[in-house]
Amino acid sequence: MKFVSPTRGQLTFEQVYEAVVAYVKECPQDKYKLIIGTDSQQHSPKVCFVTAVIIHRVGKGARFFFRRHTQRYIESLRQRIYYETYLSLEVATLIAAKLAENDNLDLNVEIHLDVGEQGETKDLIREVVGMVSGSGFAACIKPNSYGASKVADKYTK
């Protein structure tokens, strides 16, 4: 699983995890949010999915990493949103397992979903929030889901 850091270039999942831990250890007294969000953009005949991992030092900035993945064209919006949720859950599960394994940090993983009360995705909110909550993670939707709607979205284009 390869990720990109805007400042460090290509990184493995292990290197992303180490960078997150190092960032938190710089100022361990501060409050942090570990956010995972995925967005997609259709580029016929494929769809570009971007999953972002953001470590947010609340009130003091953040660092982020992203993974780009292309998939065959998905016509159904429902399927595309489900797949975005799946990709976020995949990365969140890996990070949560690594955190539990190493017992380094007390970080809760938050998943930002690209769905909201306005627009076509409003009918999918309960379903994808249920998927995330059922997996043991906190879920955020628009307009608070900046991990998906701002960070990941920027790299889908």
C-alpha positions as CSV (number, residue, x, y, z in Angstrom):
1,M,0.0,0.0,0.0
2,K,1.7,3.2,-1.2
3,F,0.9,6.7,0.0
4,V,2.1,10.1,-1.0
5,S,3.2,12.9,1.3
6,P,3.3,16.4,-0.2
7,T,6.6,17.0,1.6
8,R,8.2,13.6,1.7
9,G,7.1,11.9,-1.5
10,Q,6.1,8.3,-1.7
11,L,5.8,6.4,1.5
12,T,4.8,2.9,2.6
13,F,1.9,2.4,5.1
14,E,4.6,1.7,7.7
15,Q,6.3,5.0,7.0
16,V,3.0,6.8,7.2
17,Y,2.3,5.3,10.6
18,E,5.8,6.2,11.8
19,A,5.3,9.8,10.6
20,V,2.0,10.0,12.5
21,V,3.5,8.7,15.7
22,A,6.5,11.1,15.3
23,Y,4.2,14.1,14.7
24,V,2.2,13.3,17.9
25,K,5.3,12.8,20.0
26,E,6.6,16.3,19.0
27,C,3.9,17.8,21.2
28,P,2.3,15.0,23.2
29,Q,0.3,17.4,25.5
30,D,-1.7,18.7,22.5
31,K,-5.1,17.3,21.4
32,Y,-5.1,15.3,18.1
33,K,-7.6,13.9,15.6
34,L,-6.7,11.0,13.3
35,I,-8.9,11.3,10.3
36,I,-9.4,9.0,7.3
37,G,-11.5,10.2,4.3
38,T,-12.0,9.0,0.8
39,D,-13.4,10.8,-2.3
40,S,-13.7,9.9,-5.9
41,Q,-13.9,11.5,-9.3
42,Q,-15.1,9.9,-12.5
43,H,-12.7,10.1,-15.4
44,S,-14.3,7.9,-18.0
45,P,-13.6,5.0,-18.4
46,K,-12.2,4.9,-14.9
47,V,-12.9,6.4,-11.4
48,C,-10.1,7.8,-9.3
49,F,-10.4,7.2,-5.6
50,V,-8.2,9.0,-3.1
51,T,-8.0,8.1,0.6
52,A,-6.4,10.6,2.9
53,V,-4.9,10.0,6.3
54,I,-4.8,13.2,8.3
55,I,-3.2,13.8,11.7
56,H,-4.7,17.0,12.9
57,R,-3.1,18.8,15.9
58,V,-6.3,20.6,16.9
59,G,-5.9,24.4,16.5
60,K,-2.3,24.0,15.4
61,G,-2.2,22.5,11.9
62,A,-2.0,19.0,10.5
63,R,0.0,16.6,8.3
64,F,-1.6,14.4,5.7
65,F,-0.9,11.5,3.4
66,F,-2.9,10.2,0.5
67,R,-3.3,7.1,-1.6
68,R,-4.6,7.2,-5.1
69,H,-6.4,4.2,-6.6
70,T,-8.2,3.8,-9.9
71,Q,-11.0,1.5,-10.6
72,R,-13.2,0.6,-13.6
73,Y,-16.1,3.0,-14.2
74,I,-18.8,2.7,-11.6
75,E,-22.1,4.0,-12.8
76,S,-24.1,3.7,-9.6
77,L,-23.6,6.5,-7.1
78,R,-24.6,4.1,-4.3
79,Q,-21.8,1.7,-5.3
80,R,-19.3,4.4,-5.5
81,I,-20.1,5.8,-2.1
82,Y,-20.0,2.3,-0.6
83,Y,-16.6,1.7,-2.2
84,E,-15.3,5.0,-0.8
85,T,-16.5,4.0,2.6
86,Y,-14.9,0.5,2.2
87,L,-11.5,2.1,1.3
88,S,-11.6,4.4,4.3
89,L,-12.5,1.5,6.6
90,E,-9.7,-0.6,5.1
91,V,-7.1,2.1,6.0
92,A,-8.7,2.9,9.3
93,T,-8.7,-0.8,10.3
94,L,-5.0,-1.1,9.5
95,I,-4.1,2.0,11.5
96,A,-6.3,1.0,14.5
97,A,-4.7,-2.4,14.5
98,K,-1.2,-0.9,14.4
99,L,-2.1,1.5,17.2
100,A,-3.4,-1.4,19.4
101,E,-0.4,-3.5,18.6
102,N,2.1,-0.9,19.5
103,D,0.1,0.8,22.3
104,N,1.9,4.0,21.3
105,L,-0.8,6.6,21.3
106,D,-4.3,7.2,22.6
107,L,-5.8,8.2,19.3
108,N,-9.3,7.6,18.1
109,V,-9.8,7.2,14.4
110,E,-12.5,9.3,12.8
111,I,-13.8,8.5,9.3
112,H,-15.0,11.4,7.1
113,L,-17.6,10.4,4.6
114,D,-18.4,12.2,1.4
115,V,-22.2,12.3,2.0
116,G,-24.4,15.1,3.3
117,E,-27.9,16.3,4.0
118,Q,-27.8,18.3,0.7
119,G,-27.6,16.6,-2.7
120,E,-27.9,13.1,-4.1
121,T,-26.1,11.4,-1.2
122,K,-28.6,12.2,1.5
123,D,-30.4,8.9,1.1
124,L,-27.1,7.0,1.8
125,I,-26.2,8.7,5.1
126,R,-27.7,6.1,7.5
127,E,-26.3,3.2,5.5
128,V,-22.7,4.4,5.4
129,V,-22.7,5.9,8.9
130,G,-24.0,2.5,10.0
131,M,-21.1,0.7,8.3
132,V,-18.6,3.0,9.9
133,S,-20.2,2.9,13.4
134,G,-20.6,-0.8,13.2
135,S,-16.9,-1.1,12.5
136,G,-16.1,0.8,15.7
137,F,-15.2,4.2,14.3
138,A,-16.7,7.6,14.6
139,A,-18.3,8.9,11.4
140,C,-18.5,12.5,10.2
141,I,-20.6,13.7,7.3
142,K,-20.7,17.0,5.3
143,P,-20.2,19.8,6.1
144,N,-17.8,18.5,8.8
145,S,-16.2,15.8,6.7
146,Y,-13.3,17.8,5.5
147,G,-11.0,14.8,5.3
148,A,-13.0,13.5,2.3
149,S,-14.6,16.7,0.9
150,K,-11.5,18.9,1.0
151,V,-8.3,17.0,1.4
152,A,-9.0,13.8,-0.5
153,D,-11.1,15.7,-3.1
154,K,-8.1,17.9,-4.0
155,Y,-6.1,14.9,-5.2
156,T,-8.9,13.2,-7.2
157,K,-8.7,15.7,-10.1
